[in-house]
Amino acid sequence: MAQDRNPQYNDWYAQPAQEERSVPYTEPAPAPGPGSGYSQPAGPVPGRTSRRTKAVWITVCALILCLAAAAAVWQAVRLTRMVAARVPSADRSGWTDGSGVQVPGDYYEDFRDYFDEYYQLSNEIFMPRAETGAGVRLSLLPRAEEELTLQEIYDRVSPAVVGISTYLDGQSFGWGTGVVFSPDGYIVTNTHLLQSCTGARVILADGREFDALLVGADEASDIAVLYVQAEDLPWAPFGESDDLQVGDTAVAIGNPLSQEYTGTMTNGIISAIDRNVVYEGHTMTLLQTNAALNEGNSGGPLINAAGQVVGITNMKVMTSYDATVEGIGFAIPSSVVKQIADQLLEQGVVSGEPTIGIVAGPVNDEAMELYGLPKGIYVTEVSPGSDALEKGLQKGDVITAVNGRPITTVAQVNHIKEDMKVGDSLTLSVYREGKSFDIEILLVDKADIQ
């Protein structure tokens, strides 16, 4: 819930594209129309609601519920990460979609030039780095017996909630939230808020601003740690998410939509625990809450009744055509936050995550028609240090299948390798220059290729 990077659109939908490190491209959602499941019935005459009208309304409601259920089966319900608006560069030619990705106005003779233009953004983070190994850790406190009022919770935690404004080559790029967990300037937030960025600025609750350095980020867990050069910052206590039960009080504080709404608090309950959510091929085990979350809340705290942070909010459910589903938001449990943050603080990366070592995105219909490419994923980068590079995989290759299973999205690749470990082998079916062949590669530790 970093904020939507163009106020008119929501990017970061759970939809086809992207690998371990991926190339984000979001097709614009179609406008509501006939058959979309949206209708605007004429309102009844005031004071005259007949039995027939009531029956029609009941039927319409039942139909909408059925359509909603069917839509869920057909993936009409989507997860969106809550990032605020990406602003495309003003000096680029052509046009841009809602996620800030340029779509070429002219076609290229070489499909590689086409994809260089089509996939301009990256899930890489290009921010300056902070030193690691300073001995800082994220601590989890036992749950306090005393329950606080909502006002007391806000007074305790809100001073540690910060705004994060991201930049791409000096231009405003996104907006989200973070939480200070150490008085020495360490902040936890979401990885997706920082992707493609070249810089970030942290705005404290008291109005002070600092340029941020990246300590480390992990895409699979969506946890990142930033550092600002400041001392004696207000910080939020973190508690044990393992102690939570369904029905417990849940409070969210964040910066929805824009800096204008900084420090907004919403409240609800813990709606579910250990909710498995698949996003871009990765299964995340999250807390579910009905506390209101909006674009810009990404990286903010989910707080228990004792005023302790028990989760970091990172996504919500939306329907097709960008209509919000109320009361279904998610947060990364504090137990996971600690596990990932401590590794990032120590070494800047998370060890043990198996990866192919590619950046890729789906081959779209237009490219298939223009260049005669097969269905699959287009490789935009092969990482140095990966076995895939050693075995000859190249930028410009199209991977059509993994272990014999046809694939068209990076999420499918991630799903295939989800239960695998470093050193396991994969067989990639590759299309290159009109020829198809197989390459057997070994998964490597993601920490070894960064």
C-alpha positions as CSV (number, residue, x, y, z in Angstrom):
1,M,0.0,0.0,0.0
2,A,2.6,2.3,-0.9
3,Q,0.5,4.8,-2.6
4,D,-0.7,4.5,-6.1
5,R,2.2,5.9,-8.2
6,N,-0.2,7.8,-10.4
7,P,-3.3,9.0,-8.5
8,Q,-5.5,7.8,-11.3
9,Y,-4.4,4.2,-11.1
10,N,-3.4,1.3,-8.8
11,D,-0.3,-0.5,-9.8
12,W,1.2,-3.6,-8.1
13,Y,-1.7,-5.8,-8.9
14,A,-1.2,-9.6,-8.5
15,Q,-1.2,-10.3,-12.1
16,P,1.1,-12.1,-14.6
17,A,4.7,-10.7,-14.9
18,Q,7.8,-10.9,-12.8
19,E,10.3,-13.4,-11.5
20,E,12.4,-13.5,-8.4
21,R,13.4,-10.1,-9.6
22,S,10.9,-9.0,-12.1
23,V,10.0,-6.5,-14.7
24,P,6.8,-4.7,-13.7
25,Y,4.2,-3.9,-16.4
26,T,0.6,-3.4,-15.7
27,E,-2.0,-3.4,-18.4
28,P,-4.6,-0.7,-17.9
29,A,-7.8,-2.2,-16.4
30,P,-10.8,-2.0,-18.8
31,A,-13.5,0.5,-18.0
32,P,-16.7,-0.9,-16.4
33,G,-19.2,-1.7,-19.0
34,P,-21.8,-4.2,-20.1
35,G,-21.2,-7.5,-18.5
36,S,-18.7,-6.1,-16.0
37,G,-20.8,-6.9,-13.0
38,Y,-21.4,-3.2,-12.4
39,S,-24.9,-1.7,-12.7
40,Q,-26.5,1.6,-11.7
41,P,-30.3,0.8,-11.3
42,A,-32.6,3.7,-11.2
43,G,-33.6,4.8,-7.7
44,P,-37.1,4.1,-6.4
45,V,-39.7,6.8,-6.0
46,P,-39.3,8.2,-2.5
47,G,-41.8,6.5,-0.1
48,R,-43.0,4.0,-2.7
49,T,-41.1,0.7,-2.4
50,S,-43.3,-2.1,-3.7
51,R,-43.0,-5.8,-3.0
52,R,-42.0,-6.2,-6.7
53,T,-39.2,-3.6,-6.2
54,K,-38.0,-5.3,-3.1
55,A,-38.0,-8.6,-4.9
56,V,-36.0,-7.1,-7.7
57,W,-33.5,-5.7,-5.3
58,I,-33.1,-9.0,-3.6
59,T,-32.6,-10.7,-6.9
60,V,-30.1,-8.0,-8.0
61,C,-28.2,-8.4,-4.7
62,A,-28.2,-12.2,-5.1
63,L,-27.0,-11.9,-8.7
64,I,-24.2,-9.5,-7.7
65,L,-23.1,-11.9,-5.0
66,C,-23.1,-14.8,-7.6
67,L,-21.2,-12.6,-10.0
68,A,-18.7,-11.7,-7.3
69,A,-18.2,-15.4,-6.4
70,A,-17.7,-16.3,-10.1
71,A,-15.3,-13.3,-10.5
72,A,-13.2,-14.6,-7.6
73,V,-12.9,-18.0,-9.3
74,W,-11.8,-16.2,-12.5
75,Q,-9.4,-14.1,-10.6
76,A,-11.5,-11.0,-10.9
77,V,-10.5,-10.3,-7.3
78,R,-7.0,-9.0,-7.1
79,L,-4.4,-8.1,-4.5
80,T,-3.0,-4.7,-4.7
81,R,0.1,-3.4,-2.9
82,M,-0.5,0.1,-1.6
83,V,2.0,2.4,-3.2
84,A,1.2,5.9,-4.1
85,A,1.6,7.2,-7.5
86,R,4.5,6.6,-9.9
87,V,5.1,9.7,-12.0
88,P,6.5,9.0,-15.4
89,S,9.3,11.2,-16.8
90,A,8.1,14.3,-18.5
91,D,10.7,14.2,-21.2
92,R,9.9,10.7,-22.6
93,S,8.2,10.4,-25.9
94,G,5.3,8.0,-26.6
95,W,2.8,7.3,-23.8
96,T,2.8,5.7,-20.4
97,D,0.4,3.3,-18.7
98,G,-0.9,3.6,-15.1
99,S,2.2,2.1,-13.6
100,G,4.5,4.6,-15.3
101,V,5.8,2.1,-17.9
102,Q,6.3,3.6,-21.4
103,V,4.5,1.8,-24.3
104,P,6.3,2.4,-27.6
105,G,4.5,4.5,-30.1
106,D,6.5,3.2,-33.0
107,Y,7.5,-0.4,-33.6
108,Y,11.0,-1.6,-33.7
109,E,12.6,-3.9,-36.3
110,D,14.3,-5.9,-33.5
111,F,12.1,-7.4,-30.8
112,R,14.9,-6.8,-28.3
113,D,14.7,-3.1,-28.9
114,Y,10.9,-3.4,-28.5
115,F,11.2,-5.0,-25.1
116,D,13.9,-2.6,-24.0
117,E,11.3,0.1,-24.4
118,Y,8.4,-2.0,-23.1
119,Y,10.1,-3.0,-19.9
120,Q,11.8,0.2,-18.7
121,L,11.1,-0.2,-14.9
122,S,12.7,-2.8,-12.8
123,N,12.1,-4.4,-9.4
124,E,15.7,-3.5,-8.6
125,I,16.4,-0.8,-6.0
126,F,19.0,1.7,-7.0
127,M,19.3,3.7,-3.8
128,P,22.6,4.4,-2.0
129,R,23.5,1.8,0.5
130,A,24.1,1.9,4.3
131,E,26.8,-0.1,6.0
132,T,25.6,-3.3,7.6
133,G,26.7,-5.3,10.7
134,A,26.3,-2.4,13.2
135,G,24.9,-4.8,15.8
136,V,21.3,-3.5,15.6
137,R,18.5,-5.9,16.0
138,L,14.7,-5.7,15.8
139,S,13.4,-6.8,19.3
140,L,10.0,-8.4,20.0
141,L,8.6,-7.8,23.4
142,P,6.2,-10.1,25.3
143,R,2.7,-8.9,25.2
144,A,1.9,-6.4,27.9
145,E,-1.1,-7.1,30.2
146,E,-2.4,-3.6,30.1
147,E,-4.7,-2.7,27.2
148,L,-4.6,0.9,26.0
149,T,-7.3,3.1,24.7
150,L,-7.2,4.0,21.1
151,Q,-5.9,7.5,22.0
152,E,-3.1,6.0,24.1
153,I,-2.1,3.7,21.2
154,Y,-2.0,6.6,18.8
155,D,0.1,8.7,21.3
156,R,2.5,5.9,21.8
157,V,3.1,4.7,18.2
158,S,2.3,7.6,15.9
159,P,5.5,9.6,16.6
160,A,7.5,6.6,15.2
161,V,5.4,6.4,12.0
162,V,7.1,8.1,9.1
163,G,6.3,9.1,5.5
164,I,8.5,7.8,2.8
165,S,8.7,9.7,-0.5
166,T,10.6,7.9,-3.2
167,Y,12.3,9.3,-6.3
168,L,13.4,8.1,-9.7
169,D,16.2,10.2,-11.2
170,G,15.2,13.2,-9.1
171,Q,11.5,13.0,-9.9
172,S,8.8,12.1,-7.4
173,F,7.9,8.5,-7.8
174,G,6.0,7.1,-4.9
175,W,4.7,7.6,-1.4
176,G,4.3,5.2,1.5
177,T,4.8,4.6,5.2
178,G,7.5,3.2,7.5
179,V,8.1,2.5,11.2
180,V,11.1,3.5,13.3
181,F,12.2,0.6,15.4
182,S,15.5,1.9,16.7
183,P,16.3,5.4,18.1
184,D,19.5,5.3,16.0
185,G,17.6,5.8,12.8
186,Y,16.6,2.3,11.5
187,I,13.2,2.1,9.8
188,V,11.3,-0.9,8.5
189,T,9.0,-0.7,5.4
190,N,7.9,-2.6,2.3
191,T,10.3,-3.6,-0.5
192,H,7.7,-2.9,-3.2
193,L,7.6,0.8,-2.1
194,L,11.3,1.1,-3.0
195,Q,11.5,-0.9,-6.2
196,S,12.9,1.0,-9.3
197,C,13.8,4.0,-7.0
198,T,17.0,5.9,-7.1
199,G,16.4,7.7,-3.8
200,A,14.0,8.1,-0.8
201,R,13.3,10.8,1.7
202,V,11.9,10.1,5.2
203,I,9.5,12.6,6.7
204,L,9.2,12.3,10.5
205,A,6.0,12.9,12.4
206,D,7.5,16.2,13.7
207,G,8.2,17.4,10.2
208,R,11.9,16.8,10.0
209,E,13.2,15.2,6.8
210,F,16.2,13.0,6.1
211,D,17.6,11.3,3.0
212,A,17.4,7.5,3.5
213,L,20.0,4.9,2.8
214,L,19.1,1.3,2.0
215,V,20.3,-1.3,4.5
216,G,18.7,-4.1,2.6
217,A,15.5,-5.4,1.0
218,D,13.9,-8.8,0.4
219,E,11.3,-9.2,-2.4
220,A,9.9,-12.5,-1.3
221,S,8.9,-11.3,2.2
222,D,8.3,-7.7,1.1
223,I,10.4,-6.4,4.0
224,A,13.0,-3.6,3.6
225,V,15.1,-1.7,6.1
226,L,16.2,2.0,5.7
227,Y,18.6,4.1,7.7
228,V,18.7,7.8,8.3
229,Q,21.5,9.7,10.1
230,A,19.7,10.9,13.2
231,E,19.7,10.2,16.9
232,D,17.2,9.8,19.7
233,L,14.3,9.2,17.2
234,P,10.9,8.2,18.7
235,W,10.6,4.5,18.1
236,A,7.8,1.9,18.2
237,P,7.9,-1.2,20.4
238,F,7.3,-4.5,18.5
239,G,5.4,-7.4,20.0
240,E,4.9,-11.1,19.3
241,S,2.5,-11.8,16.4
242,D,2.4,-15.4,17.5
243,D,0.3,-14.3,20.5
244,L,-2.5,-13.0,18.4
245,Q,-5.9,-14.5,18.2
246,V,-8.8,-13.9,15.8
247,G,-10.9,-11.1,17.2
248,D,-8.1,-9.2,18.9
249,T,-8.0,-5.4,18.5
250,A,-6.0,-4.2,15.5
251,V,-5.0,-0.6,14.8
252,A,-3.3,0.7,11.7
253,I,-1.5,4.0,11.4
254,G,-0.2,5.2,8.1
255,N,-0.1,7.9,5.4
256,P,-2.9,7.0,2.9
257,L,-3.1,8.6,-0.6
258,S,-0.7,11.5,0.0
259,Q,1.2,13.6,2.6
260,E,-2.0,15.5,3.2
261,Y,-3.4,12.5,5.2
262,T,-0.2,11.7,7.1
263,G,-0.8,10.0,10.5
264,T,-4.2,8.5,9.7
265,M,-5.4,5.9,12.2
266,T,-8.0,3.2,11.5
267,N,-9.1,0.3,13.7
268,G,-10.7,-3.1,13.6
269,I,-9.8,-6.6,14.6
270,I,-7.5,-9.4,13.5
271,S,-9.8,-11.2,11.0
272,A,-7.6,-14.2,10.4
273,I,-4.2,-15.6,11.3
274,D,-1.8,-17.5,9.0
275,R,-3.7,-16.5,5.9
276,N,-1.7,-17.9,2.9
277,V,-1.7,-15.4,0.1
278,V,-0.1,-16.0,-3.3
279,Y,1.5,-12.9,-4.9
280,E,3.6,-13.1,-8.0
281,G,4.2,-16.8,-7.4
282,H,5.4,-16.3,-3.8
283,T,3.2,-17.7,-1.0
284,M,3.1,-15.2,1.9
285,T,1.6,-16.2,5.3
286,L,0.0,-13.0,6.5
287,L,-2.3,-11.5,9.1
288,Q,-5.7,-10.5,7.9
289,T,-7.5,-7.4,9.3
290,N,-10.6,-5.3,8.6
291,A,-8.8,-2.1,9.7
292,A,-9.1,0.2,6.7
293,L,-6.0,0.2,4.5
294,N,-5.4,2.4,1.4
295,E,-2.8,3.3,-1.1
296,G,0.0,4.9,0.9
297,N,-0.4,2.6,3.9
298,S,2.3,0.2,2.6
299,G,5.0,-0.3,5.3
300,G,2.9,1.0,8.2
301,P,2.3,-0.7,11.5
302,L,-0.5,-3.0,12.5
303,I,-0.8,-2.6,16.3
304,N,-2.2,-4.6,19.1
305,A,-4.3,-3.4,22.1
306,A,-1.1,-3.0,24.1
307,G,0.4,-0.5,21.7
308,Q,2.9,-2.9,20.2
309,V,3.5,-3.3,16.5
310,V,2.6,-6.9,15.5
311,G,2.6,-6.5,11.7
312,I,3.7,-4.4,8.7
313,T,0.8,-3.7,6.4
314,N,1.5,-4.5,2.8
315,M,-1.6,-5.3,0.7
316,K,-5.3,-5.4,0.4
317,V,-7.9,-7.0,-1.8
318,M,-9.5,-5.2,-4.7
319,T,-11.9,-6.3,-7.4
320,S,-11.5,-5.9,-11.1
321,Y,-11.9,-2.4,-12.5
322,D,-10.2,-1.1,-9.3
323,A,-13.3,-1.3,-7.0
324,T,-12.2,-1.7,-3.4
325,V,-13.3,-4.7,-1.4
326,E,-13.9,-3.4,2.1
327,G,-12.3,-4.9,5.2
328,I,-9.8,-7.3,3.7
329,G,-6.3,-6.1,4.3
330,F,-3.1,-7.9,5.1
331,A,0.0,-7.4,7.2
332,I,3.3,-9.2,7.5
333,P,3.5,-10.8,11.0
334,S,6.2,-9.3,13.3
335,S,7.8,-12.7,13.7
336,V,8.6,-12.7,10.0
337,V,9.6,-9.0,10.1
338,K,12.1,-9.7,12.8
339,Q,13.6,-12.8,11.0
340,I,14.1,-10.9,7.7
341,A,15.1,-7.5,9.2
342,D,17.8,-9.0,11.4
343,Q,19.4,-10.7,8.4
344,L,19.2,-7.4,6.4
345,L,20.8,-5.5,9.3
346,E,23.6,-8.0,9.6
347,Q,24.5,-8.6,5.9
348,G,22.1,-6.6,3.7
349,V,20.5,-9.7,2.1
350,V,18.6,-12.7,3.1
351,S,20.5,-16.0,2.7
352,G,19.1,-19.3,1.5
353,E,16.5,-18.1,-1.0
354,P,16.8,-20.1,-4.2
355,T,16.8,-18.2,-7.5
356,I,17.4,-18.7,-11.2
357,G,19.0,-15.3,-11.4
358,I,17.0,-13.7,-14.1
359,V,14.8,-10.6,-14.6
360,A,11.9,-11.3,-16.9
361,G,8.4,-10.4,-18.0
362,P,5.7,-12.0,-20.1
363,V,5.7,-11.9,-23.9
364,N,2.6,-9.9,-24.7
365,D,0.2,-10.6,-27.5
366,E,1.4,-7.6,-29.6
367,A,5.0,-8.9,-29.5
368,M,3.9,-12.4,-30.4
369,E,2.0,-11.0,-33.4
370,L,4.7,-8.5,-34.6
371,Y,7.8,-10.7,-34.2
372,G,6.4,-14.3,-34.3
373,L,7.5,-15.0,-30.7
374,P,6.1,-17.9,-28.8
375,K,4.2,-17.7,-25.5
376,G,6.5,-17.5,-22.5
377,I,8.6,-15.0,-20.6
378,Y,11.2,-12.7,-22.1
379,V,14.5,-12.5,-20.3
380,T,15.7,-8.9,-19.9
381,E,18.7,-9.7,-17.6
382,V,20.8,-12.7,-16.5
383,S,22.6,-12.1,-13.2
384,P,26.4,-12.5,-12.9
385,G,27.2,-15.4,-10.6
386,S,24.1,-17.4,-11.6
387,D,24.3,-20.9,-13.0
388,A,21.9,-19.7,-15.7
389,L,24.5,-17.3,-17.1
390,E,27.2,-20.0,-16.8
391,K,25.0,-22.4,-18.9
392,G,24.4,-19.9,-21.6
393,L,21.0,-18.3,-21.0
394,Q,21.0,-14.8,-22.6
395,K,19.1,-11.5,-22.5
396,G,16.6,-11.8,-25.3
397,D,15.8,-15.5,-24.8
398,V,12.2,-16.5,-24.3
399,I,11.6,-19.3,-21.7
400,T,8.6,-21.3,-22.8
401,A,8.5,-24.0,-20.2
402,V,10.1,-25.0,-16.9
403,N,10.5,-28.7,-16.1
404,G,8.3,-29.5,-19.0
405,R,5.4,-27.3,-17.8
406,P,4.4,-24.4,-20.2
407,I,4.7,-21.0,-18.6
408,T,3.6,-17.5,-19.6
409,T,4.3,-15.6,-16.4
410,V,7.1,-15.3,-13.9
411,A,4.6,-16.0,-11.2
412,Q,4.2,-19.5,-12.6
413,V,8.0,-20.0,-12.5
414,N,8.1,-18.9,-8.9
415,H,5.3,-21.4,-8.1
416,I,7.2,-24.2,-9.7
417,K,10.4,-23.5,-7.7
418,E,8.7,-22.5,-4.5
419,D,9.4,-25.7,-2.6
420,M,12.9,-26.1,-4.1
421,K,16.2,-25.3,-2.5
422,V,19.6,-23.9,-3.5
423,G,21.4,-26.5,-5.6
424,D,18.2,-28.1,-7.1
425,S,18.1,-28.2,-10.9
426,L,15.5,-26.9,-13.3
427,T,15.1,-27.6,-17.0
428,L,14.4,-24.4,-19.0
429,S,12.9,-24.7,-22.5
430,V,14.3,-21.8,-24.4
431,Y,13.4,-20.1,-27.7
432,R,16.2,-18.2,-29.4
433,E,16.5,-17.0,-33.0
434,G,13.9,-19.4,-34.3
435,K,15.3,-22.5,-32.5
436,S,14.1,-24.2,-29.4
437,F,16.3,-26.1,-26.9
438,D,16.6,-27.1,-23.3
439,I,19.1,-25.8,-20.7
440,E,19.5,-27.5,-17.3
441,I,20.5,-25.0,-14.6
442,L,21.0,-25.1,-10.8
443,L,19.2,-22.7,-8.5
444,V,21.6,-20.4,-6.6
445,D,21.5,-18.5,-3.4
446,K,20.0,-15.1,-4.1
447,A,22.5,-13.6,-1.7
448,D,25.4,-14.7,-3.9
449,I,24.3,-12.9,-7.0
450,Q,23.5,-9.4,-5.6
